[in-house]
Amino acid sequence: MRGNRLKRAPKSAQRAPARPYHRPNFYFLRDKPVRQPVVPTEPALTFDVHDNVCLGWKPDELGSSDPLQRDEVLGARLEPPGATAGPARELVMGLDFGTSSTKVVIADRTMNAAYAVPFMDSVGVASYLLPSALLETAEGVYALAGSGKRLADLKLAMLSALSDERACARGCAFLALTIRQARAWLYESKGDQYLRADILWTLAIGQPADQAASEHHRRHFEQLAKVAWQLAGSQGSIGVETALNAWSLRAELNLDDELEVRPMAELSAQIHGFVSSSHFDARLPNIYLLVDVGAGTVDASLFHVRKDRGGTVSFDFFTHAVELLGAANLNRARLAWWLAQLRYVQGQLEPGSDQVAKRIGTTVAELESMKLPTEFRGRYPDSYRSYVKGVEVGFEGGAKNPDEDFYQRVRNQVAGKVLYGAWKQMLLTQEAVRGMPFFLCGGGGRHPFYAALKTRLQKTDGCTWLNAKPRELALPTNISAPGVAHGDYDRLSVAYGLSQLNPGTFERVVALKPRVFASEETDWNTVTVDKSVC
């Protein structure tokens, strides 16, 4: 049975009257006539409300919620028990400190072997993804599993305030426990290989691409890695005050005798497997678009790769944009939209609809609890429609559903600010942009919402040169990661690249002519561009 049919203008339409049309601020359209669009009817939403309104989706995490238990005393060691002096063996720990999950690959450079470290009791690639979260026990001790206060969003909290001592100390404590787990696994499973060797440790830690050229940020990640390594090698548990004290003394810490630290751009590590594969041809232009979809952000970069005869890989960096448009934020945007609509519907119900109003109130309360942390390991619904049952929403006069609105922002970032921006800033020609090789990576890239980029970036209506062609990152031959499918390798590609990469330069390309910036408000799904330019 249906209740009342309601009609509502979206918030954007309620705020202000429609503005007169102005032609886009594209310099190549100046002095050229622009066809005035037909003014649409006012956008509005309609609602058919049923008596059985209820929640349509509940989060269900995949695999175990706690990491595997390993011997922390063993993980605190620099070598396996019983090891004696022998030939030097260089081990590089590639540490990808992700927003939602952290990955580790340990490379034996002497043997040309790389090992992905399993952390979880799960199957496939999920077993290698350690949730980036801590527990703080009642005794003031940090742990990866057990009971206590859960501390999530560790990386985002640190990056948002590098001067926050407590946020940085928590990041160090988490990485220290991760290092212990990784070394304990290595000694348990591969320890026999290193009983007669001098292990030379290198810790390669990834940092965001937009910070790679900053000496201040490079220094921060170097100190983060050193303090974490020191805490990992200490005896006993890692307490809150212990971590704070270690971070406060970071400037005095000297680990040169036991550790080399390499902070490296995650972008350079991400693409390393492809550059090292047989698919890479140094004679080609080797300019790529890479889009990494995480839980919190979408990180898009356009860059040129150079590789010298010694294997050193360097990058020329054209355009880059990081937006808070990752999978967890998609979920939160959908929830916010549904909460706003349901509260409106609840307030507009006719008298005698108490039962429906009560069910809507219950659904609203359940939705409020679904603003999940970024380290959520489950799968978000394919569509906003799956969140609520019993409410049918219609869109009139050009009103957009929340998925359309969110996708437009993602496309504006990737196709507009990054791909089109390289031409607009006179860094690349149209011919160089046309058919740009495009890599879609990250856990969020598997969701159909973001996977649509592979198809929809291949064409821009009215602008034939603005397009990108999807490519795949190949699984390297020297990595051992049992259970990981070829299509899931990109989840480990940053950690693998960190363990393998000979770091070169990472430079911003400067335009030879004055830059003319594109409007960030351009809708790349609907804009019509003069074909004489395209």
C-alpha positions as CSV (number, residue, x, y, z in Angstrom):
1,M,0.0,0.0,0.0
2,R,1.3,3.4,-0.9
3,G,1.1,6.5,1.3
4,N,1.1,10.1,0.1
5,R,2.9,11.2,-3.1
6,L,5.2,14.1,-2.2
7,K,7.1,16.5,-4.3
8,R,10.2,18.4,-3.2
9,A,12.6,20.8,-4.9
10,P,16.3,19.9,-4.2
11,K,18.2,22.1,-1.8
12,S,20.2,23.7,-4.6
13,A,17.0,24.8,-6.2
14,Q,15.6,26.1,-2.9
15,R,18.6,28.3,-2.0
16,A,18.4,30.8,-4.8
17,P,16.5,31.5,-8.0
18,A,18.0,30.2,-11.3
19,R,20.9,32.3,-12.5
20,P,21.1,33.5,-16.1
21,Y,23.3,31.5,-18.3
22,H,26.9,32.7,-18.9
23,R,29.1,31.0,-21.4
24,P,32.0,29.0,-20.1
25,N,35.2,30.7,-19.1
26,F,37.3,29.0,-21.8
27,Y,39.7,31.3,-23.4
28,F,39.4,29.4,-26.8
29,L,35.7,30.3,-27.0
30,R,36.3,34.1,-26.7
31,D,34.7,36.1,-29.5
32,K,32.9,33.0,-30.8
33,P,29.1,32.7,-30.6
34,V,27.7,30.3,-28.1
35,R,24.2,28.8,-28.4
36,Q,22.0,29.6,-25.5
37,P,20.6,26.5,-23.8
38,V,17.0,25.9,-23.3
39,V,16.0,26.8,-19.7
40,P,14.8,23.6,-18.1
41,T,11.9,23.2,-15.7
42,E,12.7,23.6,-12.0
43,P,14.4,20.5,-10.6
44,A,12.3,18.6,-8.2
45,L,12.0,15.2,-6.4
46,T,8.9,13.1,-6.0
47,F,8.4,10.4,-3.4
48,D,6.1,7.4,-3.4
49,V,6.1,6.2,0.3
50,H,5.0,2.7,1.1
51,D,3.9,1.4,4.5
52,N,6.9,-1.0,4.7
53,V,9.7,1.6,4.8
54,C,12.9,0.0,6.1
55,L,16.6,-0.2,5.8
56,G,17.7,-1.9,2.5
57,W,21.4,-2.5,3.3
58,K,23.5,-3.4,6.3
59,P,27.3,-3.4,6.3
60,D,28.9,-6.8,6.4
61,E,32.7,-6.9,6.7
62,L,34.7,-9.5,4.9
63,G,37.0,-11.9,6.7
64,S,38.2,-11.7,10.3
65,S,38.0,-8.4,12.1
66,D,41.3,-9.0,14.0
67,P,44.8,-9.5,12.6
68,L,46.6,-12.8,13.0
69,Q,48.5,-13.2,16.2
70,R,52.2,-13.3,15.9
71,D,55.1,-13.4,18.3
72,E,55.9,-9.7,19.1
73,V,59.1,-10.6,20.9
74,L,60.3,-12.3,17.7
75,G,59.1,-9.3,15.6
76,A,61.2,-7.0,17.8
77,R,64.4,-8.7,16.6
78,L,66.6,-7.5,13.7
79,E,67.5,-11.1,12.7
80,P,66.0,-14.5,13.4
81,P,67.0,-16.4,16.5
82,G,70.3,-18.3,16.2
83,A,71.6,-16.2,13.3
84,T,75.4,-16.0,13.0
85,A,77.6,-13.6,11.0
86,G,77.7,-14.3,7.2
87,P,77.4,-12.6,3.8
88,A,75.4,-9.4,3.7
89,R,71.7,-9.7,2.6
90,E,69.8,-6.5,1.8
91,L,66.2,-6.7,2.8
92,V,63.9,-3.9,1.9
93,M,60.6,-3.5,3.7
94,G,58.1,-1.7,1.5
95,L,55.5,-0.2,3.8
96,D,52.4,1.2,2.2
97,F,50.6,3.1,5.1
98,G,47.1,3.4,3.5
99,T,44.1,5.4,4.7
100,S,42.0,2.2,5.1
101,S,44.5,-0.6,5.0
102,T,48.3,-1.0,5.3
103,K,50.3,-3.4,3.1
104,V,53.9,-4.7,3.4
105,V,56.2,-6.4,0.9
106,I,59.6,-7.5,2.0
107,A,62.2,-7.8,-0.9
108,D,65.4,-9.8,-0.8
109,R,67.5,-7.8,-3.2
110,T,70.2,-10.5,-3.3
111,M,67.8,-13.2,-4.3
112,N,65.5,-10.9,-6.5
113,A,62.5,-12.2,-4.5
114,A,59.7,-10.3,-2.9
115,Y,57.2,-11.5,-0.3
116,A,53.8,-10.0,0.4
117,V,53.2,-10.3,4.2
118,P,49.8,-11.8,5.2
119,F,48.2,-10.1,8.2
120,M,44.6,-11.4,8.3
121,D,42.8,-14.7,8.5
122,S,41.1,-14.3,5.1
123,V,41.3,-15.4,1.5
124,G,42.8,-13.8,-1.6
125,V,44.2,-10.3,-1.4
126,A,42.2,-9.5,1.8
127,S,44.6,-11.5,3.8
128,Y,47.4,-9.0,3.0
129,L,45.3,-5.9,3.9
130,L,45.9,-4.8,7.6
131,P,43.2,-2.3,8.7
132,S,44.9,1.0,9.5
133,A,43.5,1.2,13.0
134,L,44.7,0.9,16.6
135,L,43.2,-0.2,19.9
136,E,44.1,1.7,23.1
137,T,43.6,-0.6,26.1
138,A,42.4,0.5,29.5
139,E,46.1,0.2,30.7
140,G,47.2,2.8,28.1
141,V,48.8,0.3,25.7
142,Y,48.4,0.2,21.9
143,A,47.5,-3.0,20.2
144,L,46.2,-4.3,16.8
145,A,43.7,-6.7,18.3
146,G,41.8,-7.3,21.5
147,S,39.6,-5.0,23.5
148,G,39.9,-1.3,24.1
149,K,39.1,2.1,22.5
150,R,39.3,1.9,18.7
151,L,41.3,4.6,17.0
152,A,40.5,4.9,13.3
153,D,41.5,7.3,10.5
154,L,45.1,7.3,11.7
155,K,46.7,8.5,8.5
156,L,44.1,11.2,7.8
157,A,44.4,12.5,11.4
158,M,48.1,12.8,11.0
159,L,48.2,14.4,7.6
160,S,45.5,17.0,8.6
161,A,47.8,18.3,11.4
162,L,51.4,17.3,11.2
163,S,52.0,19.3,14.3
164,D,49.6,17.2,16.4
165,E,52.0,15.2,18.6
166,R,49.4,12.7,19.6
167,A,48.2,11.9,16.1
168,C,51.8,11.4,14.9
169,A,52.7,9.2,17.9
170,R,49.7,7.0,17.2
171,G,50.8,6.7,13.6
172,C,54.3,5.6,14.8
173,A,52.8,3.1,17.2
174,F,50.6,1.5,14.5
175,L,53.6,1.3,12.1
176,A,55.8,-0.2,14.8
177,L,53.3,-2.9,15.5
178,T,53.0,-3.5,11.8
179,I,56.8,-3.8,11.5
180,R,56.8,-6.3,14.3
181,Q,54.1,-8.4,12.6
182,A,56.0,-8.4,9.3
183,R,59.4,-9.4,10.8
184,A,57.8,-12.1,12.9
185,W,56.2,-13.5,9.8
186,L,59.5,-13.4,7.9
187,Y,61.4,-15.2,10.6
188,E,58.7,-17.8,11.1
189,S,58.3,-18.6,7.3
190,K,61.7,-17.7,5.8
191,G,64.0,-17.6,8.8
192,D,66.2,-20.5,7.6
193,Q,67.4,-18.4,4.7
194,Y,68.9,-15.8,7.1
195,L,70.6,-17.9,9.8
196,R,74.0,-17.3,8.3
197,A,73.7,-13.7,7.0
198,D,74.1,-10.1,8.0
199,I,70.8,-8.5,7.3
200,L,71.0,-4.9,6.0
201,W,67.6,-3.4,6.6
202,T,66.0,-0.7,4.5
203,L,62.5,0.7,5.3
204,A,60.9,2.3,2.3
205,I,57.7,4.2,3.2
206,G,55.2,5.7,0.8
207,Q,54.1,9.3,1.0
208,P,51.3,11.1,-1.0
209,A,52.4,12.3,-4.5
210,D,51.3,15.9,-3.8
211,Q,53.9,16.1,-1.0
212,A,56.7,14.3,-2.7
213,A,58.6,17.4,-3.8
214,S,58.3,19.0,-0.3
215,E,61.4,18.7,1.9
216,H,59.2,19.3,5.0
217,H,56.9,16.4,4.2
218,R,59.8,14.1,3.2
219,R,61.5,14.8,6.5
220,H,58.2,14.1,8.4
221,F,57.8,10.6,6.8
222,E,61.5,9.9,7.4
223,Q,61.1,10.7,11.1
224,L,57.8,8.7,11.2
225,A,59.6,5.6,9.8
226,K,62.6,5.9,12.1
227,V,60.5,6.4,15.3
228,A,58.3,3.4,14.3
229,W,61.4,1.3,13.7
230,Q,62.8,2.2,17.1
231,L,59.5,1.4,18.8
232,A,59.3,-1.9,16.9
233,G,62.7,-2.9,18.2
234,S,62.0,-2.0,21.8
235,Q,61.1,-4.7,24.4
236,G,57.6,-5.2,25.7
237,S,54.4,-3.5,24.8
238,I,54.1,0.0,23.2
239,G,52.3,2.3,25.5
240,V,50.7,5.6,24.8
241,E,53.3,7.6,26.8
242,T,56.1,5.6,25.3
243,A,55.0,6.5,21.8
244,L,54.6,10.1,22.7
245,N,58.0,10.3,24.3
246,A,59.7,8.6,21.3
247,W,58.1,11.0,18.9
248,S,59.1,14.1,21.0
249,L,62.7,12.9,20.7
250,R,62.6,12.2,17.0
251,A,65.2,14.9,16.1
252,E,67.8,13.2,18.2
253,L,67.2,9.7,16.9
254,N,70.1,8.2,14.9
255,L,69.6,4.7,13.4
256,D,72.2,5.0,10.7
257,D,74.0,1.8,11.9
258,E,71.0,-0.4,11.5
259,L,68.5,1.1,9.1
260,E,68.3,3.1,5.8
261,V,65.0,5.0,5.4
262,R,63.6,5.9,2.0
263,P,60.5,8.1,1.9
264,M,59.2,7.7,-1.7
265,A,56.2,9.0,-3.6
266,E,53.4,6.4,-3.6
267,L,52.8,7.3,-7.3
268,S,56.3,6.2,-8.3
269,A,55.9,3.0,-6.4
270,Q,52.5,2.3,-7.8
271,I,53.7,2.4,-11.4
272,H,57.0,0.6,-10.8
273,G,55.7,-2.9,-11.6
274,F,54.5,-1.7,-15.0
275,V,57.8,0.1,-15.7
276,S,59.8,-3.0,-14.8
277,S,57.6,-5.3,-17.0
278,S,58.1,-6.2,-20.7
279,H,55.1,-3.9,-21.5
280,F,57.3,-0.8,-20.9
281,D,59.0,0.6,-24.0
282,A,61.4,3.4,-23.3
283,R,61.0,4.6,-26.9
284,L,57.4,5.5,-26.4
285,P,56.1,8.8,-24.9
286,N,55.4,7.0,-21.6
287,I,53.0,9.6,-20.3
288,Y,50.3,8.1,-18.1
289,L,47.1,9.0,-16.2
290,L,46.9,7.1,-12.9
291,V,43.8,7.2,-10.7
292,D,44.0,5.6,-7.2
293,V,40.6,5.2,-5.5
294,G,41.0,4.8,-1.8
295,A,38.5,4.9,1.1
296,G,38.9,8.6,1.7
297,T,40.3,10.1,-1.4
298,V,40.6,9.8,-5.2
299,D,44.2,10.6,-6.2
300,A,44.7,11.4,-9.9
301,S,48.0,12.2,-11.5
302,L,49.3,12.8,-15.0
303,F,53.1,12.1,-15.4
304,H,56.0,11.1,-17.6
305,V,58.2,8.1,-16.7
306,R,61.9,7.9,-17.5
307,K,64.1,4.9,-16.8
308,D,67.9,4.9,-17.2
309,R,70.1,2.0,-18.0
310,G,70.8,1.4,-14.3
311,G,67.1,0.9,-13.6
312,T,66.6,4.2,-11.8
313,V,63.1,5.5,-12.5
314,S,62.3,9.2,-12.5
315,F,59.0,11.1,-13.0
316,D,58.0,14.4,-14.6
317,F,54.9,15.4,-12.9
318,F,52.3,17.3,-15.0
319,T,49.0,17.7,-13.1
320,H,47.7,16.2,-9.9
321,A,44.6,16.5,-7.8
322,V,43.5,14.8,-4.6
323,E,39.8,15.0,-3.7
324,L,37.8,13.6,-0.8
325,L,35.8,11.5,-3.2
326,G,36.9,7.9,-2.1
327,A,34.5,5.0,-1.4
328,A,33.9,5.8,2.2
329,N,33.0,9.3,1.4
330,L,30.7,8.1,-1.4
331,N,28.9,6.0,1.3
332,R,28.7,9.0,3.6
333,A,27.3,11.3,0.8
334,R,24.6,8.7,0.0
335,L,23.7,8.5,3.7
336,A,23.5,12.3,4.0
337,W,21.2,12.4,1.0
338,W,18.9,9.7,2.3
339,L,18.8,11.2,5.8
340,A,17.8,14.6,4.3
341,Q,15.1,13.1,2.1
342,L,13.6,10.9,4.8
343,R,13.4,13.7,7.3
344,Y,11.6,15.8,4.8
345,V,9.2,13.0,3.9
346,Q,8.5,12.4,7.6
347,G,7.6,16.1,8.1
348,Q,5.2,16.1,5.1
349,L,3.2,13.0,5.9
350,E,-0.6,13.4,6.2
351,P,-2.4,12.9,9.6
352,G,-3.0,9.3,10.4
353,S,0.4,8.1,9.0
354,D,1.9,7.5,12.5
355,Q,3.0,4.0,11.6
356,V,4.8,5.1,8.5
357,A,6.4,8.0,10.4
358,K,7.6,5.6,13.1
359,R,9.2,3.3,10.5
360,I,10.9,6.3,8.8
361,G,12.2,7.4,12.2
362,T,13.6,3.9,12.8
363,T,15.3,3.9,9.4
364,V,16.8,7.3,10.0
365,A,18.3,6.1,13.3
366,E,19.8,3.0,11.5
367,L,21.2,5.1,8.7
368,E,22.9,7.4,11.2
369,S,24.9,4.5,12.6
370,M,26.2,3.5,9.1
371,K,28.8,6.3,8.7
372,L,31.5,3.7,8.7
373,P,35.2,4.2,9.4
374,T,37.6,4.4,6.4
375,E,39.0,1.0,7.2
376,F,35.7,-0.8,6.6
377,R,36.5,-4.0,4.8
378,G,33.1,-4.8,3.3
379,R,31.5,-3.8,0.0
380,Y,29.3,-0.7,-0.4
381,P,26.1,-1.0,-2.4
382,D,26.3,-0.6,-6.2
383,S,23.6,2.2,-6.0
384,Y,22.1,4.7,-3.6
385,R,18.8,3.0,-4.2
386,S,19.9,-0.1,-2.2
387,Y,20.0,1.8,1.1
388,V,16.3,2.2,1.7
389,K,13.3,0.1,0.8
390,G,9.7,1.3,0.6
391,V,10.5,4.8,-0.8
392,E,10.5,5.4,-4.5
393,V,12.2,8.6,-5.6
394,G,11.5,10.3,-8.9
395,F,13.7,13.0,-10.5
396,E,12.1,15.8,-12.5
397,G,13.4,18.8,-14.4
398,G,17.0,17.7,-14.5
399,A,17.3,16.9,-10.8
400,K,20.2,14.5,-10.1
401,N,20.4,11.5,-7.8
402,P,23.3,11.5,-5.3
403,D,25.3,9.0,-7.4
404,E,25.1,11.2,-10.5
405,D,26.1,14.3,-8.5
406,F,29.0,12.5,-6.8
407,Y,30.2,10.9,-10.1
408,Q,30.2,14.3,-11.8
409,R,32.6,15.5,-9.1
410,V,34.9,12.5,-9.7
411,R,34.9,13.0,-13.5
412,N,35.5,16.8,-13.1
413,Q,38.6,16.0,-11.0
414,V,40.0,13.3,-13.4
415,A,39.0,14.5,-16.8
416,G,38.9,18.2,-15.9
417,K,41.5,19.2,-13.4
418,V,44.1,16.6,-14.4
419,L,43.7,15.5,-18.0
420,Y,42.2,18.6,-19.5
421,G,44.2,20.7,-17.1
422,A,47.5,19.5,-18.7
423,W,46.4,21.0,-22.0
424,K,44.9,24.1,-20.5
425,Q,48.1,24.9,-18.6
426,M,50.0,24.4,-21.9
427,L,51.9,21.4,-20.5
428,L,50.8,18.9,-23.2
429,T,49.3,19.2,-26.7
430,Q,45.9,17.9,-27.6
431,E,47.6,15.1,-29.6
432,A,49.6,14.1,-26.5
433,V,46.4,14.0,-24.4
434,R,44.4,11.9,-27.0
435,G,44.1,8.3,-26.0
436,M,46.1,8.8,-22.7
437,P,47.0,5.4,-21.2
438,F,45.0,5.1,-18.0
439,F,45.5,3.0,-14.9
440,L,42.7,2.6,-12.3
441,C,44.0,1.4,-9.0
442,G,43.1,1.0,-5.4
443,G,40.4,-0.9,-3.5
444,G,37.7,1.5,-4.5
445,G,38.5,1.1,-8.2
446,R,36.7,-2.3,-8.1
447,H,33.4,-0.8,-7.1
448,P,31.2,-0.4,-10.2
449,F,30.7,3.3,-9.4
450,Y,34.4,4.0,-10.0
451,A,35.0,1.2,-12.5
452,A,32.7,3.1,-14.8
453,L,35.6,5.5,-15.3
454,K,37.3,2.9,-17.6
455,T,34.4,3.2,-20.1
456,R,33.3,6.8,-19.6
457,L,36.7,8.4,-19.9
458,Q,37.1,6.9,-23.3
459,K,34.9,9.6,-24.8
460,T,34.0,13.2,-24.1
461,D,31.1,14.5,-26.1
462,G,32.0,17.3,-28.4
463,C,35.8,17.0,-27.7
464,T,37.3,14.0,-29.5
465,W,40.8,14.4,-28.2
466,L,39.9,14.4,-24.5
467,N,39.9,10.7,-23.7
468,A,41.9,8.0,-21.9
469,K,42.3,4.3,-22.7
470,P,42.4,1.9,-19.7
471,R,45.5,-0.3,-19.1
472,E,46.2,-3.0,-16.4
473,L,49.1,-3.3,-14.0
474,A,50.8,-6.6,-14.6
475,L,51.6,-9.0,-11.7
476,P,55.4,-9.0,-11.4
477,T,57.1,-12.4,-11.8
478,N,59.2,-12.1,-8.7
479,I,56.5,-11.5,-6.1
480,S,55.3,-14.2,-3.8
481,A,51.7,-13.5,-2.8
482,P,49.7,-16.8,-2.6
483,G,46.0,-16.4,-3.4
484,V,46.3,-13.0,-5.1
485,A,44.7,-12.9,-8.5
486,H,46.2,-10.9,-11.3
487,G,43.4,-8.4,-11.2
488,D,44.0,-7.7,-7.5
489,Y,47.7,-7.0,-7.7
490,D,47.2,-3.3,-7.7
491,R,46.2,-3.4,-4.0
492,L,49.8,-4.5,-3.3
493,S,51.5,-2.5,-6.1
494,V,52.6,0.4,-3.9
495,A,54.2,-1.8,-1.2
496,Y,55.9,-3.9,-4.0
497,G,57.2,-0.9,-5.8
498,L,58.6,0.6,-2.5
499,S,60.5,-2.6,-1.9
500,Q,61.9,-2.6,-5.5
501,L,62.4,0.9,-6.6
502,N,65.7,2.7,-7.1
503,P,64.5,6.2,-6.3
504,G,65.2,8.9,-8.9
505,T,63.8,12.4,-9.3
506,F,60.2,13.5,-8.9
507,E,59.8,16.9,-10.5
508,R,56.9,19.2,-11.4
509,V,56.7,20.1,-15.1
510,V,56.6,23.9,-15.7
511,A,54.7,25.4,-18.6
512,L,56.8,27.2,-21.2
513,K,54.0,29.7,-21.7
514,P,51.8,31.6,-19.2
515,R,49.2,29.3,-17.7
516,V,45.5,29.8,-18.2
517,F,43.5,27.9,-15.6
518,A,40.3,26.1,-16.4
519,S,37.2,26.7,-14.3
520,E,36.8,24.1,-11.6
521,E,33.0,24.4,-12.0
522,T,32.9,23.0,-15.5
523,D,30.6,20.0,-15.9
524,W,32.6,17.6,-18.0
525,N,29.6,15.4,-18.6
526,T,27.6,18.0,-20.5
527,V,29.9,20.8,-21.7
528,T,30.0,21.3,-25.5
529,V,33.4,22.4,-26.8
530,D,34.0,24.1,-30.1
531,K,35.0,21.4,-32.6
532,S,37.4,23.7,-34.4
533,V,39.6,23.4,-31.2
534,C,38.9,19.7,-30.6
